[in-house]
Amino acid sequence: MHKTFVIGALSALCLSAACGKKSESGGGGSGGSAGEASGKTTETGGGGTETSVTLNASGATFQKAFQEVAIESFGKANPKIKVNYGAGGSGKGRQDFADQVVDFACTDAPYKDADLAKVKGGEFFYFPNVLGAITVSFNVEGVDKLNLSAETLAKIFQREIKKWNDPAIAADNKDAKLPDADIVVAHRSDGSGTTENFTKYLDKASGGAWKLKAGSTVEWPADTQAGNGNGGVAQIVKSTKGAIGYVDLSDAKATGLKYAAIKNQAGKFTDPTADAVSAAGDGIEVNDKLLFSALDAKGDTAYPITAQSWCMAYAKPKAHAAEIKAYFKYMLTDGQKLLAEIDFAPIPKSLQDKALAQLDKVQ
């Protein structure tokens, strides 16, 4: 499912070796700005002239799979607009966007109020584009199915529960043969929106059991393991006996991991499926900035660790406003149809309409 997009180097090789003369303009900016990084390329060959634009973006690994399929599909319909997405984590996306070294960025969590003054490009907007499950993936010998509550999860991840046959785990898994094996906790090493959503869920739903803070970075106990990106955590879980970690559903499936059913508000142990994610999205409350949380949603069929993700665009981008709007419109319309095949869920139609109306404010 995952694909690698190698655009810049191959395009440059083609243009210089076989495609005729090339001239580049920076698109309005200096000192490593997004305009210089992307720019416009004019290709002259075969008697014609064609102008193409490259948009560079960075951010959440949570929506990396969506960006890959969306970029590929959008590129087929819009061959003059190329999009590069570097999935370095939500924290890096917010920093790159604030510093205006990318054309747009994506994040699973909004800026904290204290950080808004650091966003150099002025007014900007959040555009919600995906809903997805954060799985609790595990690697326990002889165990294929596992039920976990928020309280038990909190105690596992802050190292109060250290054995797989602990009575708290056994109480929700009466038919499972749980081994007397050590639990190895895996978490993100980078500033992560997935971490922020996972820890916010534990803080909200564990009934006070969660003692660590909720945020994009957490001071995890010293005897835990850290991986970069969702893929890094997935690899730790896959390669480590007794491991448990939080991983987006797309990466968990791609890595071949097993993941737990999580107890929701209605007391039902719910698997992380696209339908369960959609059920969580049905009851969200959205503010004027199009910010919301789908965590610990009500409903018998809602998956409780359902996270959301946004892409951000400036009201007045330094360059390529038309191309940014074209790609954002695609993500909010035709791109939504691609989500089911990569185990995500579309945003509700009412929220999609609000996001499209907001896109008109980008000039």
PEFENCOR-V510527 format. One record per run of one state. SS is the DSSP state (helix for helix, strand for strand, loop for the rest). FROM is the first residue (numbers start at 1). LEN is the number of residues. Records with the same first field share a line. If there is no record, write none. Layout:
# PEFENCOR-V510527
SS = FROM-LEN + FROM-LEN
This chain:
# PEFENCOR-V510527
loop = 1-7 + 18-3 + 26-8 + 39-1 + 46-2 + 60-4 + 78-3 + 87-3 + 99-5 + 108-5 + 119-5 + 140-7 + 149-1 + 158-5 + 164-3 + 172-10 + 183-1 + 189-4 + 206-19 + 228-1 + 240-3 + 256-2 + 260-1 + 264-5 + 271-3 + 282-24 + 315-6 + 333-1 + 339-1 + 343-2 + 346-3 + 360-4
helix = 8-10 + 34-5 + 64-14 + 90-9 + 113-6 + 150-8 + 167-5 + 193-13 + 229-11 + 249-7 + 274-8 + 321-12 + 334-5 + 340-3 + 349-11
strand = 21-5 + 40-6 + 48-12 + 81-6 + 104-4 + 124-16 + 147-2 + 163-1 + 182-1 + 184-5 + 225-3 + 243-6 + 258-2 + 261-3 + 269-2 + 306-9 + 345-1
